[in-house]
């Protein structure tokens, strides 16, 4: 049998699948990885990504998959990172992740130097401290040795793994759109800006189409992973692009929500959206089509926090969060929280602003924090845990209004690890007041989206639109419908939620 090996390199987990010509997924694997958080900084060791990919590949081969059966390798990965690597491809320092806002001051100076109008005109996006360009500027100023030693600043986690397999420093237009220095129309770097900033354009990776071949597995990559030397490796696509493909979203007006460690609401469009509120226009897989996306810094991360703090298995069990896992790699605390929330009646009035790690849309405030409102002496842990999931759902409803027209009749697809919680899915349907559709194995759809890039090359399909149609037609889904009796309650909660940040912002700034 012939397979495409596809990997989704996320923040807390790396997923690997094999996909055959019938678009059937085989040999699903998952590896957890650690995040380094200190003093508000969010980093990760790039080599952990590569080692996890190698471990998944070697497990496939131990299970009887032959290396020569894997005809193509494709990737999806977290975007908006700053990954400085040497000419040999070794990390100069840990990767600065997308949710790290250390470049706030640099982004302000970039706005002054380049001009907000020019930035939006060229990139079709806003400038803030989480983008890659301000982070590189931060390195110039705070770690000049790291800046000097870097031969390339890679953008997506997948870019690093590709460099380790092939020796090529490349990225895709979707990932490059999160840097703050790519012209979205031409899909090229703004080299004149880089000159003004005393940055060498050659330190930026080559931008290739997602379905282009980045290179082939070289001798060292083969010996370290087990993949056959010479196996083609695609450039792949940033996680938002892969998720959009995996969700089968291609036509105008189609939308979906993603809940991973972070989250977003996205739609495909031929137009550019207003980005003043923190939303993004990202290049999609084909030129002339964009992904309109409203990102959320806090999604699955809030779920994890709730499981550790409000689940019944707190204390010693919470300390074993990373080690006590089920066969899917999920902490057993998630199952314990799910069971507790199933027994918790909704309507307590407790409201949660889920800004545990600051927020970037619809507000851009790295100092914002998670906040409860409406606590009473009778409030239980279950009600507080429920309020956390409701808070993320209310945040999704808030940013969805940026993406979808109010009069649109919604049927929203939900993908990502958060979709595994049936309690959360029902909350989302009730808060959004629409049908919520969850495809089977929705948390693997970014991996499937990355694999879809290789279908034409393998002769399995003609174009992206056909692939998306096939994926949606083949999906087995579970639907969640809103409870009309809860509509008034969540409308009132949403009214409160919409004013909560504005009331608390002065406190966050103190």
PyMOL commands that set and color helices and strands:
alter all, ss='L'
color gray80, all
select helices_A, chain A and resi 46-62+67-69+104-114+116-123+132-142+144-149+157-166+173-176+191-196+201-203+219-225+239-246+300-310+316-319+332-342+381-403+417-420+422-432+442-452+455-458+464-474+484-508
alter helices_A, ss='H'
color red, helices_A
select strands_A, chain A and resi 3-9+13-19+25-32+36-38+41-44+70-77+83-85+95-96+152-154+170-172+182-183+188-189+206-208+213-216+232-234+237-238+255-259+263-269+280-283+290-296+351-353+371-373+411-415+435-439+477-480
alter strands_A, ss='S'
color yellow, strands_A
deselect
rebuild
show_as cartoon
